[in-house]
């Protein structure tokens, strides 16, 4: 299939491009390069620097490239930033998707795989989180994604030809096993990259955000899923996308690791000391989040290759050791 990878220069989008190529599909990338990296896109893949808010440009690309499906990764994804600047999140994530949907309607593109998030669940009363867990986001980032899920359901109902699969990600981690692409965020806020950057001496120490949570060791528990397993699920979702259907699936490995367990995994994988310090809780962090990802396994036959934290950390270590300064910087274009 011809697949438009919106946000294909970002961390997850760039991995998806490679998974699509391996699966015999034809990815086409659009990215505004606000946080994405030109160098993350393989040279043979068509690339358009465009913003989702530019409906005319997107419509033209969808038509020219005869796109069958859009994988929509293009979003801002920092919870803290969304609290400080909610409008930016609603414009970029919510309004941007509305423009993209208008372009898809004009061009007659019928399928979308949407990057949703466990942040749409907020602080659930129970874990594991299933797709039936009520969605009550607690920050603008989560709301910007939940609004899109609701808009997508309206579109599926209204336009009979339209089909959507929404994938609710837990903590995406790791890098391509062959080292061909990786993770390079500015600022870097995620736990595993920060621990590896600390091991490499690029940041001084990682603060552990709270040791007084009601968890076995007092630190937060999260469900870490390898980025390539997540991207494989996108391919299955795209193939399962049907007109008139909206489906949602959780994507995690169904197992939680505490922050201190992740620190220990990094110590074991790297064989080096991990400089950490204990700090207060980070506002907005739930104590325990992990997925019941049984639905996508049963319905689409998805099976993660990585089912433990150490091999996930190993793939990230491979990338960070080889690319401590990240991707080459974008040249102006
Ligand atoms: N953590 C630290 N120190 C750090 C960074 C993180 O202790 O320097 C802890 C956090 O408090 C959290 C865990 O490590 O308990 C994981 O934190 P990340 O920032 O790596 O990931 P989050 O769980 O905060 O974020 C993820 C996604 C978001 C999504 C969110 C939903 O990256 O996009 O889950 O809760 F919104």
Boltz pocket constraint, residues with backbone or C-beta under 6 A from the ligand:
constraints:
  - pocket:
      binder: B
      contacts: [[A, 77], [A, 78], [A, 79], [A, 117], [A, 118], [A, 119], [A, 141], [A, 169], [A, 170], [A, 171], [A, 172], [A, 189], [A, 190], [A, 191], [A, 192], [A, 194], [A, 206], [A, 207], [A, 208], [A, 209], [A, 210], [A, 220], [A, 221], [A, 222], [A, 259], [A, 282], [A, 285], [A, 286]]
      max_distance: 6.0
